[in-house]
Amino acid sequence: MMTLTELEQDALTEIFNIGVGVAADALYQLVGEQVPLSVPVVELTSQHHAKSHYTGREKRQLCAIRQTYQGEFTTEAILMFPEDNGLELVRMMVGVNLPDEQLTEMATDAMAELGNIILNAVISNLSSTLKLPLEGSLPTVSVVSAATIFGPPHANRDEDEDAAPVLALMIDFELSANQVRGYLAFLLDEASCEKLVSRLTAYIAGSAA
């Protein structure tokens, strides 16, 4: 699997950091509250390693919002955060005090909107910066464990899938004084990974010229 040089790692972190900043501004417009998001920790790794990292941090169920982006390369983007923070996020988004039952009914649509805002902000900046045109699908929402975030357990998966590359990001959200750890993952095949790194290399060379 391809690896990133230190310079590539720094450049990609900065690109994602700008996208996260755009997402924070969009969330402010939605919820009427500043939503501090930390500088993302970015790692190009294998799906197996990323999954092990998530399971080491999260024993709770995760709410996962997924969108597929296609163009010069293809990636499945996944935004994850602990399920038990879901109602707090929905409550902030609707802006009124509603019973938990009503909030639960609204949760899927609200989570899809939240994911759409964050994922599109991050992907749009990546796309424009690296000149990689991408079109996204509609978001889907599910509740999964960290162990099954990329699919069934290892025993039921092809080894090549488990070794496939993934761009893993970790971001801290601060919502109404409750810190929420969020995760972003971008699943790639080898060809998409090569295209991404190639464009990243060209971007760095252009920036240094």
C-alpha positions as CSV (number, residue, x, y, z in Angstrom):
1,M,0.0,0.0,0.0
2,M,1.2,3.5,-0.7
3,T,2.4,5.7,2.1
4,L,2.6,9.5,2.4
5,T,5.9,11.5,2.8
6,E,6.0,13.9,5.7
7,L,5.5,16.8,3.2
8,E,2.4,15.1,1.7
9,Q,1.1,14.3,5.2
10,D,1.4,18.0,6.2
11,A,-0.2,19.2,2.9
12,L,-3.1,16.8,3.2
13,T,-3.7,17.8,6.8
14,E,-3.8,21.5,5.9
15,I,-6.3,20.8,3.0
16,F,-8.6,18.8,5.3
17,N,-8.2,21.5,8.1
18,I,-9.5,24.2,5.7
19,G,-12.4,21.9,4.8
20,V,-13.2,21.3,8.4
21,G,-13.2,25.1,9.0
22,V,-15.7,25.5,6.2
23,A,-17.8,22.8,7.8
24,A,-17.6,24.6,11.2
25,D,-18.9,27.8,9.6
26,A,-21.8,25.9,7.9
27,L,-22.7,24.3,11.2
28,Y,-22.8,27.7,12.8
29,Q,-25.3,28.8,10.2
30,L,-27.4,25.7,11.0
31,V,-27.4,25.6,14.8
32,G,-26.7,29.2,15.7
33,E,-23.8,28.2,17.9
34,Q,-20.0,28.2,17.3
35,V,-18.9,24.5,16.8
36,P,-15.2,24.3,17.5
37,L,-13.6,21.5,15.4
38,S,-10.0,20.4,16.1
39,V,-7.3,20.2,13.5
40,P,-7.8,16.7,12.0
41,V,-5.3,14.0,12.6
42,V,-4.9,12.5,9.1
43,E,-3.5,9.1,8.3
44,L,-3.4,7.0,5.1
45,T,-3.6,3.5,6.4
46,S,-5.3,0.1,5.8
47,Q,-8.9,-0.5,6.6
48,H,-7.9,-3.2,9.0
49,H,-5.6,-0.8,10.9
50,A,-8.1,2.0,10.9
51,K,-10.8,-0.3,12.2
52,S,-8.5,-1.5,15.0
53,H,-7.8,2.1,15.9
54,Y,-11.5,2.9,16.1
55,T,-12.4,-0.1,18.2
56,G,-9.6,0.8,20.6
57,R,-11.2,4.2,21.1
58,E,-14.9,3.5,20.9
59,K,-16.8,0.7,22.6
60,R,-20.1,2.5,22.0
61,Q,-22.3,2.1,18.9
62,L,-21.5,4.7,16.2
63,C,-23.9,6.7,14.0
64,A,-22.4,6.5,10.5
65,I,-23.4,8.8,7.7
66,R,-22.1,7.7,4.3
67,Q,-21.8,9.3,0.9
68,T,-20.1,8.0,-2.3
69,Y,-18.1,10.5,-4.4
70,Q,-17.1,9.7,-8.0
71,G,-15.2,11.5,-10.6
72,E,-11.4,11.3,-11.3
73,F,-11.4,8.8,-8.4
74,T,-14.0,7.1,-6.3
75,T,-14.3,7.2,-2.5
76,E,-16.9,6.2,0.1
77,A,-16.9,8.9,2.7
78,I,-18.1,8.0,6.2
79,L,-18.7,10.4,9.1
80,M,-19.0,8.7,12.5
81,F,-19.7,9.8,16.0
82,P,-21.0,8.0,19.1
83,E,-24.7,7.2,18.8
84,D,-25.5,8.4,22.3
85,N,-24.5,12.0,21.2
86,G,-27.1,11.8,18.4
87,L,-30.1,13.3,20.2
88,E,-28.0,16.2,21.5
89,L,-26.9,17.0,17.9
90,V,-30.5,16.7,16.6
91,R,-31.7,19.0,19.5
92,M,-29.2,21.6,18.5
93,M,-30.2,21.4,14.8
94,V,-34.0,21.7,15.4
95,G,-33.5,24.5,17.9
96,V,-36.5,23.7,20.0
97,N,-37.2,21.6,23.1
98,L,-39.0,18.5,21.9
99,P,-39.6,15.2,23.7
100,D,-36.9,12.5,23.0
101,E,-39.5,10.4,21.1
102,Q,-40.0,13.2,18.6
103,L,-36.3,13.8,18.3
104,T,-35.7,10.2,17.6
105,E,-38.2,10.3,14.8
106,M,-36.3,13.2,13.3
107,A,-32.9,11.8,13.9
108,T,-32.2,10.0,10.6
109,D,-33.1,13.1,8.4
110,A,-31.2,15.4,10.8
111,M,-28.1,13.2,10.8
112,A,-28.2,12.9,7.0
113,E,-28.2,16.7,6.8
114,L,-25.4,17.0,9.3
115,G,-23.3,14.5,7.4
116,N,-24.1,16.1,4.1
117,I,-22.8,19.5,5.4
118,I,-19.6,18.2,6.9
119,L,-18.7,15.7,4.2
120,N,-19.4,18.0,1.3
121,A,-17.4,20.8,2.9
122,V,-14.4,18.6,3.4
123,I,-14.6,16.9,0.0
124,S,-15.3,20.1,-1.9
125,N,-12.2,21.7,-0.6
126,L,-10.1,18.6,-1.4
127,S,-11.7,18.5,-4.9
128,S,-11.0,22.2,-5.7
129,T,-7.5,22.3,-4.2
130,L,-6.3,19.1,-6.0
131,K,-8.4,19.7,-9.1
132,L,-10.2,16.4,-8.7
133,P,-13.8,16.9,-9.8
134,L,-16.1,14.8,-7.7
135,E,-19.9,14.3,-7.5
136,G,-21.6,13.0,-4.4
137,S,-24.5,10.6,-3.8
138,L,-27.3,11.2,-1.3
139,P,-26.3,10.4,2.3
140,T,-27.4,7.2,4.1
141,V,-27.5,6.8,7.9
142,S,-26.9,3.7,9.9
143,V,-25.9,2.6,13.4
144,V,-23.0,0.2,13.6
145,S,-20.2,-0.9,15.8
146,A,-16.6,0.3,15.2
147,A,-15.7,-3.3,14.4
148,T,-18.1,-3.4,11.5
149,I,-17.8,0.2,10.2
150,F,-16.2,-0.9,6.9
151,G,-18.2,-4.1,6.5
152,P,-18.6,-7.6,8.2
153,P,-16.0,-9.0,10.5
154,H,-12.6,-10.0,9.0
155,A,-13.6,-13.7,8.8
156,N,-16.2,-12.9,6.2
157,R,-14.1,-10.4,4.2
158,D,-11.7,-10.8,1.4
159,E,-8.1,-10.1,2.7
160,D,-7.6,-7.6,-0.1
161,E,-10.5,-5.6,1.2
162,D,-9.2,-5.5,4.7
163,A,-5.8,-4.3,3.3
164,A,-7.4,-1.7,1.1
165,P,-6.4,1.9,1.7
166,V,-8.4,4.4,3.8
167,L,-7.8,8.0,4.7
168,A,-8.7,8.2,8.4
169,L,-9.3,11.5,10.1
170,M,-10.0,12.2,13.8
171,I,-11.8,15.4,14.8
172,D,-13.0,16.7,18.2
173,F,-16.3,18.5,18.2
174,E,-17.3,20.7,21.1
175,L,-21.1,21.0,21.2
176,S,-22.9,22.8,24.1
177,A,-19.9,22.1,26.4
178,N,-20.1,18.4,25.6
179,Q,-17.1,17.2,23.8
180,V,-17.8,14.7,21.0
181,R,-15.1,12.8,19.2
182,G,-15.9,12.5,15.5
183,Y,-14.2,10.3,12.9
184,L,-14.0,10.7,9.1
185,A,-12.9,7.9,6.9
186,F,-12.5,7.9,3.1
187,L,-12.4,4.4,1.6
188,L,-10.2,4.2,-1.5
189,D,-9.2,1.5,-3.9
190,E,-5.5,1.3,-5.1
191,A,-6.2,3.2,-8.3
192,S,-8.0,6.0,-6.5
193,C,-5.2,6.2,-3.9
194,E,-2.6,6.5,-6.6
195,K,-4.6,9.3,-8.3
196,L,-5.0,11.2,-5.0
197,V,-1.3,11.0,-4.2
198,S,-0.4,11.9,-7.7
199,R,-2.5,15.1,-7.5
200,L,-1.2,15.8,-4.0
201,T,2.4,15.6,-5.4
202,A,1.6,18.0,-8.2
203,Y,-0.1,20.4,-5.8
204,I,3.0,20.4,-3.5
205,A,5.3,21.0,-6.5
206,G,3.1,23.9,-7.7
207,S,3.0,25.4,-4.3
208,A,6.8,25.3,-4.0
209,A,7.4,26.8,-7.5
